[in-house]
Amino acid sequence: MAKTQLADIIVPAQFAGYVLQRTAEKSDLFQSGIAIRTPDYDERAAQGGTQVNMPHWNDLTGNRQPLSDSAPLVPAKLTADQDIARIHNDGMAWSWNHLATQVAGDDPALALANFMADYWNRQNQYMLISCLKGMFSAASMAGNLLAIHSESVALQTSATRLNGATFVDATQRLGDRGDRLRAVAMHSATEAVLRKLDLIDYVPDSQGETQIRVFQGRRVIVDDGCPSRAGTTDGLVYTTYLFGEGAFGMGYADLNGAPVEGGHGTEGCETARDALNSDTILVNRRRFIMHPRGVKFASASVAGSNPTNAELETAANWVRVWENKNIPIVAVTHNL
């Protein structure tokens, strides 16, 4: 009987590319437009170093000056700043034993091919939520935050809860640019309350195969990674995030160009065997950018060579460098 072998499933360069493609296809972040992969970010991720500096000119300010035959115009100056994106390097390794394969009667390599895209999709979503937690802990992002929550159950009202009216208030944090907000990420408990209020609609996707949740015309992403905490007195406080298209930029370096020295595969996807223990090992590595546009990562308190999710959640590591209205992300802290 023919049996699927490791070489049939994992041709390293092809396997890594397949996983990356499937991650994008299955990702709510990409499908909703929250995160957009761009060639520019791909190129920047492929460069050396740990961060990418992106200088920009600040918008013009000041009022027009009426012309006069006795007083000259007073020149205003151009100012500049720079956004800073961190380049992330991470990876994961999986192994399986020959005996376990025989007992299971199935090929773990095939299972990896099926599961890995979902795995990296979840990791990307965890990282994005960590970035949001850190960003909105920073004082410079206060203009994009709507804090309507109560710290006690006794003081909760419709004004402290997320509903149709307070959601409109949230979009108004961007003023006349509020219509840029196209998606919303919320805790499952928040989504359940809105569903009970008949505020969640369902529309078919472009293929008519699945139903997409929609709240006030915005695609809903349900993720229990969205923050929830106990109120100072009692009750719970939740955070919901609103996004515009391309709020996060993403880019991936191609790690499949050169084979690894002394191994089988590439830096992106490498396989190995521990023959004495009958173990097969697969290593998947990534070098990439996931960055909220207009909020620089200052790396004020990163201990290692790559930031952990906990360090992404640290307020000191984030500073807003674009105008508030130009950053298409809003956070709402609320009760249920």
TAPE-V686660 format. One line per field, one symbol per residue. ss: DSSP state (a for helix, b for strand, c for the rest). psi: psi as a letter, one per 40 degrees, with the letter a starting at -180 (. if undefined). burial: # if it has 16 or more other C-alpha atoms within 10 Angstrom, else .. Layout:
# TAPE-V686660
ss->???
psi->???
burial->???
This chain:
# TAPE-V686660
ss->cccccaaaaccaaaaaaaaaaaaaaacaaaacccbbbcaaaaaaaaccccbbbbbbbccccccccccccccccccccccbbbbbbbbbbbbbbbbbbaaaaaaacccaaaaaaaaaaaaaaaaaaaaaaaaaaaacccaaaaaabbbcccccaaaccaaabccaaaaaaaaaaaaaaaaabbbbbbcaaaaaaaaaccccbbbbccccccbbbbbccbbbbbcccccbbbcccccbbbbbbbbbcccbbbbbccccccbccccbbbccbbbbbbaaacbbbbbbbbbbbbbbccbbbcccccccccccaaaaccaaabbbcccaaaccbbbbbbbc
psi->hihhiddddghddddddddddddddehddddeedhhhidddddddeiiaeihhgiihiiiiiiihiiieehiihiiihiiahihhhhihiiiiiiiidddddddfihddddddddddddddddddddddddddddeehdeedeehhheiieiddehadeeihaddddddddedebeedeeheihhiidddddddddefehihiiadefdihhhhhfehhhhhheehiiiiiddaaihihihiiihfdhiiihiheediiiheahaiddhiiihgddefhhhhhhiihihhhhhehihefdfhdaehhiddddehdeehhheiideehfhhihhii.
burial->........#####.###.##.###..####.######...##.###....##.............................########......##.........###..##..###.###.###############.###.###.#####...#...####..##.######...#.########..#####.....##..........####..######.####..#...######################..#.....#######.#......#.##################.......#.#.############.##.##########
